Amino acid sequence: MSGSTFYLEQYLDSLEDLPTELKSNFSNMHELDKRIRETQVQIDSHSNEYLRKVRELSPSKRKTETERIQKMFKKAKEMSDDKVKIAYQTYELVDKHIRK
C-alpha cells in the first residue's frame, strides 16, 4: 500500500463524526482516485507497448491502437471530471454548514 493510500485510509477512518453525505463524498472521491490510477497504469502500459511495436504495425492497426489509448484517456478525464464535481459538492456542503 502506498503512503498516500495509507494516509487516505487513516483520514477516511477519522471522518466518523462528519455527516453521512460528506463521508460518502470522500469515499466516492477515494474510489475514483483508485480507478483513475488504474486507468493511468493501463494507459502507460498500452502506450509503451504501442511505441515498442509501432514500426511493425499496419496503418489500420496503428489507428486502432491509437484510438484505444485515446479512449482510455477520455475515460480517465471523465472520472477526473466526476471527482472535481464531487469535490465541489463537498466544498458547497461544508461551506453551507459553516455558514449556519
HURAVEN-V55585 format. One line per field, one symbol per residue. ss: DSSP state (H for helix, E for strand, C for the rest). phi: phi as a letter, one per 30 degrees, with the letter a starting at -180 (. if undefined). psi: psi as a letter, one per 20 degrees, with the letter a starting at -180 (. if undefined). A space follows every 10 residues. Layout:
# HURAVEN-V55585
ss = ???
phi = ???
psi = ???
This chain:
# HURAVEN-V55585
ss = CCHHHHHHHH HHHHHHHCCH HHHHHHHHHH HHHHHHHHHH HHHHHHHHHH HHHHHHCCHH HHHHHHHHHH HHHHHHHHHH HHHHHHHHHH HHHHHHHHHC
phi = .deddddddd dddddeddee dddddddddd ddedddeddd dddedddddd ddcedddded dededddddd dddddddddd dddddddddd edddeddddd
psi = prghggghgg ghhijhiqqg hggggggghg gggghggghh ggggghgggg hhjhhiqqhh hggggghggh gggggggghg gggggggghg gggggghhi.
